[in-house]
Each structure stands twice: as structure tokens, then as C-alpha cells.
Amino acid sequence: MRRWFPAVLLLGVGVAVAATAVPHLNDAGQADYREYLGARDHRAFAIAPGGAWGWKADAATRAEADETALAACQVNTRQKCVLYGVDGRPVFDAKAWPQLWGPYAGAAQARAAPVGRRVGERFPDIAFADDKGRRHSVARLAGRVAVLHFWGSWCAPCRREMPDLQKLFESLKGRRDIVFALLQAREKFAVSKRWADAQSLRLPLYDSGSAGETDAAFRRADGTPIGDREIAISFPTTYVIDKRGIVVFAHTGPVHDWSQYRDFLLDAARRSGR
């Protein structure tokens, strides 16, 4: 948390909390919103999908408050920041909120996109296999919105968020235009699957090919290795890629309320790839 004085300006990145609170913000973000509500005009509070926020109070003009809050939010995210409140009044557009992963890349833009893990880049063509040994890769998911989740049963935050992630998966089950792929890191597939089975989890687990805790790489479809820290600086890490394979959302760390992302996924399924 950083502060600038004399005016109050706070910013941060968090994970989601209850849907009745400010969307996607963690406890620190919710606390900052309450502080904003009690601050002096002119003031503004901005948020972005994934839990970034920023705010400004005691500004000379509303325009200054709006601009500074949006900039403070944007420092922490590649997602688009929008105003949630201005001078204590809500200005949040709930209908437009799940459309913020867009606009989605057209065919030419997607072909020209560099390979990488940032929003707007084409995700690396990671290879993986299902529990029958059939080979898959990220590129073969084209035409569908894909949730790529990198995790390990050795990772406590990964374990905690699994039931919540399963609820999101179950709510979208049966849709052919949205797929999930959970890939284990630094452990054998049998280890992660055994843990998931013991928890009665019914998630689409795939084998990343990891040979165990000393194996710090994933494999591309062409067989070349890529360091797991090039994909995830920590675990869990989640990416959503659109129908053209472009990253539209990236999140490091657990998400407390995955259900808040359902409408975002539906929007990506409806509007990307056109």
C-alpha cells in the first residue's frame, strides 16, 4: 500500500470477495472504499477486473479526482480501469463491467500479436495430455475461450481456491465454447490427481508432463521446454485466452470468488473470435 500526501491516494491489487461488495476487491480494497466514502470532495474511486483499484480525495476539481484515481488503478493492471464512485455517488455501470476484457482482437491483430503471457499477447503453445494420454496443446483450443490454471497440490493457496473454481466450472458445464484446463507444476500428474480425487473435486485436470518437484519447466507443443516461472511467477496463476488464443485476463494468486468471472467468460465466448 502506498500513500501520497497531502491528498489521499491509495492503490492496490486484490482478489475477489463477496459479490455484494465492490466487485473483485479484497479486504484491503473494501477498506479503502470505505475510507473513500468518508473522504472530502472532490473524490473518485476506480476499479478494474481482477482486483486493482485506486482513489483520490480532496482534489481541486472532479476531473482531477477522476483522472488521478484512474491512473492510480491503471498502474497495477493491464485491465481497463473504470470509475466506481465519484464524490460519494455510485457511477458503476454493472452492464458494461463484464465487457471490459474487450474489445477482442480481430484476425489480423491476433496473427501479429507477440507470444507471451501478458494481456494482448498470444499465449505460448503449451502442450499437455488428458488422463487417457491423449495429447493436446493451447493452439488446439482455438475457437473456444479457455481458462488455463497453473497449480500444484503442494500449494496451500491453490488447494484453498479449488472448491470455488469448481463452482465456476460447474456453472458453465456443457458449454462447448468455454473450456477449462488445470495444469500441475513441479509434481507428477498422479500426485495432483490423487489429491483432487481425495477432495471429490471434479475439475478438468490435465498432465503438464512435470516429472516432479525438481522439474521447473513446461513443454511447448514442439517439445521445447519453457521455464515454469516464465508462465507463472507464483502459484496459482490463471489466464483466460479468447477464441483466437490471445490473453484477455491474467491473475497471479488465488481468487476468492470465481463466480464473479462467469459473465466475463460468457462475454468473451459471445464476442471474441468474430
N, C-alpha and C positions, 0 to 999 in steps of 0.2 A: 504494500500500500504506500502510495506517495502523496504528499500534500504540497501545495503551493500556497503561500501567504502573500498579502492579507486576505485575498479572496479564497474561498474554499473550492478545491477541485480535487476530486478523488477518482481513481480509476482502478480497474481490476479485471481479472478473468476468472470465471467460476463455472460451476456445473449446475445443472438444473435442480430446482426444488419444487415444492408443491405447485400445481398448475394454478391455484388460486392466488399465488403471489406474482410478483413481477416475473414474466416469462424468462426461464433459463438461468436466473441468477441464484448463486449460492447464498449462504447465510451472510457473508460479508457484503455482498451486493444488496441484499434486502435491508441490511442495517444502514448502508449508505443511502438507500432510497428514503428510509425513514428520516435520516438526517437532512436530506434534501427537502423533505416536506416541511421541516421546521426552520429552514434557512430563509434568508432575506432575498427579495426580488432585486434584480431580475435573476432568475434561476432556470436551469434546464437540466434534464436527466435523459441520457441516451443509452440505448442497449443494442446488442447485436445477437444473432443466433449463436448459440454455443456458450454464452455467458459473459461476454465482455460488457463493460459499462463505463460510463464517465459522466461527471456532472460538474456544473459550475454554479456558483451563487454570488450574490452581491455584485452583479455585473452592471455596468452603466446603462446598457440597453438590452432588450430582449435578443436582438440579433447577435450581440456579443456572447450572451449566455448560450444561445443555440449553437453557435459556431464552435465555441470552446468545449462544450460538452461533447459534441460530435467528434471533434478532434481527439479529445482525451480517450473516448471509446475506441476510435479507429487505431490508435497507437497499439492496441493489444490484439488486433484481429485483422484478418483479411476478408472477413464477412462484412456486409454493409451495415453500418450503424444507423439507427433511426431514433427520432425523439420519442420518448415515452411520456414525459411530462414537461410542461413549461409554466413557470410561475405558479406552481401548485395545482395546475389543471391538467388532467389527462388528455393527451393528444394521440395516444396509441391507436394505430389502425390495425385491429385484430385480423381483418380480412386480408390485408396485404402482407402481414407478418410471415406466413408460410411460403410466400413467393420470393423471399429475399435471397434464396440460393440462385435465382435467376438474375439477369437474363442468361439463358443457356447458350453454349457455343453452337454456332452453325457448323456445317460440314467442313467448310474451308478453314475456319478458325480452329476447329478441333484437329485437323490434319497438320496445321502449322504449330500447334502447341508443343512446347518443350516437354520432355519427360521429367517427371518429378512428383513430389508429394504435396506441393502447395496448391491452394485453390487456384484454378485456372490452368493447371498443368495436367498432362496426360499421365495417369498413374502407371508405374512400371509394370511390365507384363510378368507378374509373379506367378510361378507355377505351384500347383497343389493337387492333391488327389482326394477322392472320396473314400469312404470306408470299404469300398469294393476294389480299391486300387485303380480306378479309372482316372486318367489324367485330365486336368483342367488348367486353365490359366485365366488371368484377368482379361486378356484381349477377347477370349471366347464369351465373355459376359456382355459383349456389345449388343445393344438393342434392349438392354434391361438396366434399371437403376440397381446398383449394387452397394450393399453395406459390408465393408471389409473391416473386420475386427481382429486385432492382433492382441493375443493374451497368453497367459500361462496359468496352470493350476497352482503354481508356486507363488503366484502374485495375489496378495490379500485383497487389494482394491479390485482386481479382476474378478475374484470369487464373489465379492460382495455385490457387484452390479449385475451378475448373471441372471438372477430371477427377474429383475426389472427389464433386462434386454429380452428375455424370453417372452414377457408380456407383449412387448412391441412386435416381436416376431409372430406371435400367435394372432395378434390383431390384424396382421397382413397376410396370414397364411392363405394359400390358394391363389394369390395374385401371381401371374406369370411375368409381370413387368417389374417386379421388385424381388431381388434375391439377397440372401444373407450368406456370408462365408466367414466363419471363425477359424483363424489360423493360429496354431500354437507356436510359441517361441521358446527355445532353449529347453525343450523336453520332447521326448518321443510322443508320437500320437497316441500310443496305447496308454501312456500315463495320463494325458489330459482327458482322453475319452473315459478312462476308468473313473476319474474324479467326477466328471459330468454325469455319468450313469449313476454313480452313488448318490448324487443330489437330485436324481429324477429329472434332470434337465433334458429338454427335447429341442435342442438347437442344432442348426446345420454345421457340425464340426467337420473341418477338412484337415488333411495332413499336409503341413507345410514342408515336410521332408526333414525336419530337425532331427539330428542324431542324438540329441541330449543336451545337458546343461552347458557343455563346453562348445557347442555348435552355435556360433554367433552370426549365422547367415541364413538368408532365404535364398531361393534359386529362381532365376528367370526361366521363362519357357525354353530359351535356347541352351539352358544348362549352366550358364554362368552365375556365380554367386553374387549376392548383393548384401552388404552388411545389415544386420537387423536394425542397427541404430541409424542407418540411412532411411529406414522406413518408420521407425518408432524410437524417439529419444527416451521414452519410458513406456511402461505398460500399465494398463491397457491403452491402446491408441486405436481410433476408429476413423475411417474415411468413408465418405459417400461419393461414388462416382456416377456420373449421369450416363445416358444411353450411348454416348459417344466415347466413354472412357475418361472423361475429364473430371478432375476433383472439384466437387462443389461444396464439400464440407470436410473439415479435418478437426479432430478433437483429441488432445492428449490428456489422459487421465479418465477416471470413471465419470459416468453421467448418472445422476441420481434418479432422474425421471425421464426415461427414454420415451414415454408415451407422448411427450410434448413435441417429438420429432415426427410423429406419424403424418401429420398434414404436410410437412415439408417433403417427405418421401412421396406422398401422393401427388404433390405439385410437380416434383421432378419427373415422376412417371408420366404425368399428363402432358407436360410441356417440353421436356428435353428430347433431343433426337429428331426434331421436326425438320 
